[in-house]
Every structure is written in structure tokens, then in C-alpha cells.
Amino acid sequence: MFELKKFLSSMLMPLPGLLLIGFIGLMILWFSKKKGFASFLLTLSLLGIFLLSFQPITTPLLKSTERIYPSFIAPETPVEYVLVLGNGHVVDDEISPISELSRAAVMRLTEGIRIYRMYPGSKMILSGYNGGTTVSHARMMAHVALSLGVNKSDILLLESARDTHEEAMQTFNAVGDKTVVLVTSASHMPRAMAEFKYLGMTPTPAPTNYLAHSEINQPWEKYAPKAKYLEQSERFWYEQMGRWFMQLKDLVMEKEKQAQETPQLDMEDVIDKVDEIKQSLPLPNKS
């Protein structure tokens, strides 16, 4: 189920989806006489890729998600745990450990270490499964954290968490109601907070890895389609799909809960109920 969800979500991203529409248009153009429909699909594909790579469109979309939670403001209460959500890595012995982490993972880990150092005595929770490699993402981040001065005794690993829901569940089981700072990408923070609040936890948000910035004045940067703006639209769409999936999951769970709470009558109860109704009815007048 997890692999299917990941595959479908990757195919529904803007670039693969629009390229698929374009290839379908080419197939229709080459092998059928529906030239008009083929032209429509090709135009839709090219225009969609252009618009989703255009900064005046992509930045406002992603910014509306990234700025829901403000940057970390140190709370007055002591912080006991700093949780850094995983993002991805590769295993390559020819490069440094920090280069093996994805860009988002480096940003998250750096912010987590910064906050960890603000609160002596706090612990770091690093999460993430192996993602098809030989080493878990949590352990990869731990290697980098150790090289940056984090005490080994202050690191707790969640090495089997595959998505945000599992990260929230495992964190809840590990720390309960302790004070937690949640570090993740700014675009991912609203969905992550929703997962933790569903379990009754209220972590302090610490968003990082901001991608959408409005202060771009150079016209060659603002109005030329670029891959980094396509990434913005992909992040927005990915999080939107994640929110829809979470709402669907909550709806299914709520339906199952209601079904379990509904009292079930066995056949004997039904027969007894029918007998009671019969006895309460007036006898028919035979005259």
C-alpha cells in the first residue's frame, strides 16, 4: 500500500503528468486522424509546463503554504526534544556524509542542531527509514549530527518511520506529552502539525527550507521559466495531495470507529424483540 501510494503520487506530479498528456497527444497525432484533439493535448502539456515554471504563478502558490507557521520563536518553557523529520539520502562512499543527504534534509538537520544547542540538556530525535538503501535516513542524519558536535547520548533514532503519520505515531510512543520542537520544511509543516495534533500532541513548529521568495527584482530571474520554480509548484501540489489523502484516511477511520460503536443485535435478540411486540399487540376481535 505504501509503495503504491508513493508511485501514484509521483506519477501525479506536475511534470510527469503534463509530459504524459503530451505523449498521448503525440500518439494521437501520429496514429489517428484526430488532429484537433491531439493539438489540444500538446498545447495543454506545453502551456502547463510553462505556467508551472513561471515565478509569478508558482511563488504565491507555495508561499501561501510555507508562511502558515512563523519561523521558530524560542518558547519560555524548556525544550526536551527536538524532532527532525526525514527527507531522503543516497549512499555514496565517494562523497562526504553531509552531501549524501538531500538538500531539504540538510536544511532540516541544521535547523534542528541550532535549536538543540539553544537548550542544554535537550535531546534530538532523527527519523526516516532506509528508502531502499542499506542505511536508514535517521542513521545518516545521526552521522552528520555527530560530526557537527551533537552528543551521541542525546540522539534518538526512529529508523522505521516511512511517512509523516508513522513519524508522529512513533514520536508519541517515544516521548508522550513531553515538550517537542518539530523541525521540517516550511511547505510540509501544516500537514505535519495536523498529524501530531490528531494524536493530541502540540509541538512547537520550527519550519525551514523555504523555497518561495517574492523579493525577486531581476527580470531575467522573475520572468524566465526555471526548474526551481517548477519545483515550487511540485512542492505545493505534493502537499495538497498529502492533505487530501490525510482527510480521506481520517474519514475512513471515523467511519470504522462509528461502525464499531454501533451495537450489533444477534438473531436471538431479534426474535425476542419480535415476541415482545406481538405480546403488546391487542388480540383480534373474533365476533
C-alpha positions, -999 to +999 in steps of 0.1 A: +000+000+000+028+024+009+047+017-023+015+021-044+008+054-027+043+067-035+042+055-071+008+071-078+018+104-061+050+105-082+030+100-114+005+127-105+032+153-100+030+183-125+060+173-147+052+136-152+015+143-156+019+170-182+046+150-201+022+121-202-005+143-216+020+155-242+030+119-252-007+109-255-011+139-278+018+128-299+004+092-302-029+106-313-012+129-338+009+101-353-016+072-353-051+088-358-069+115-377-080+134-346-055+163-353-076+188-334-077+168-301-040+160-305-032+197-309-053+205-278-034+179-256+000+191-269-009+227-262-022+218-227+011+200-220+034+227-231+014+256-216+010+237-183+048+232-181+054+268-189+029+282-163+041+258-135+077+270-142+068+307-141+077+325-109+047+350-107+024+319-106+044+294-085+057+315-058+024+328-045+010+293-045+038+278-024+042+309-002+006+305+009+015+271+024+050+280+036+040+310+057+012+295+077+035+289+106+062+315+115+098+308+120+109+293+153+105+316+183+121+302+214+094+293+239+098+302+276+093+267+287+123+243+284+125+222+253+130+185+260+131+171+224+139+185+190+124+163+163+138+164+128+117+148+102+135+129+074+135+137+037+159+115+018+195+105+011+219+084-010+247+061+000+279+071-018+313+064-002+330+088-026+313+119-011+311+134+023+282+124+047+266+157+045+265+155+007+247+122+009+217+139+025+191+157+003+191+195+003+159+196+024+174+171+049+205+192+054+183+223+060+161+204+085+191+189+103+209+222+105+179+240+120+174+211+144+210+213+156+207+251+160+176+247+183+192+218+201+222+240+211+198+266+224+186+242+251+213+224+270+200+190+282+176+186+253+176+155+230+174+152+193+150+128+176+160+119+140+136+100+118+135+082+085+136+047+070+162+033+046+144+043+014+157+013-005+193+018+006+215-001+031+213+026+058+183+043+074+179+080+068+178+086+106+212+070+109+226+090+080+215+122+097+230+110+130+264+106+113+263+142+102+250+154+136+278+137+154+303+153+131+288+187+139+292+182+176+259+167+188+265+142+217+258+106+208+238+101+241+215+129+230+203+113+198+172+091+195+166+073+162+133+064+146+146+042+118+114+025+106+091+056+101+082+058+064+059+088+063+047+117+085+019+096+100+043+069+112+068+096+124+040+112+145+029+078+159+064+067+169+073+101+184+041+099+205+050+064+217+086+075+225+081+108+243+044+111+252+034+145+264+070+159+267+078+193+251+088+188+214+100+212+187+090+199+153+115+207+125+105+201+089+103+220+056+080+251+057+058+236+029+054+204+049+048+220+083+009+224+081+004+187+072+030+176+098+013+196+125-021+182+116-007+147+121+007+154+155-024+174+167-046+144+156-027+124+183-032+151+209+003+165+207+011+202+204+047+205+192+063+239+187+067+244+149+102+252+135+098+255+097+128+257+075+139+251+039+118+280+025+116+279-013+092+307-022+105+342-020+087+372-035+116+397-034+130+389-069+137+421-088+158+409-117+135+404-147+157+375-161+151+357-128+115+366-124+100+361-158+121+333-173+108+298-167+131+279-145+134+244-129+135+259-094+100+274-100+087+241-113+100+226-080+079+251-062+047+241-080+056+204-073+060+210-036+027+228-035+009+200-053+026+173-033+015+188-001-020+194-014-023+157-024-010+148+010-037+168+027-064+152+006-051+117+014-050+126+051-086+138+050-097+106+032-078+085+058-094+103+087-129+099+071-123+061+067-111+058+102-141+078+115-165+055+096-148+024+110-150+039+146-187+046+142-193+011+129-175-005+159-196+017+183-229+007+167-245-021+188-249-053+169-281-075+176-278-112+171-307-134+158-319-144+193-322-107+203-343-101+171-366-130+178-371-119+215-379-083+203-405-096+178-421-117+205-423-087+228-440-067+200-465-095+194-475-097+230-480-060+233-505-060+204-543-062+212-559-096+205-582-096+174-620-095+179-635-129+168-672-118+170 
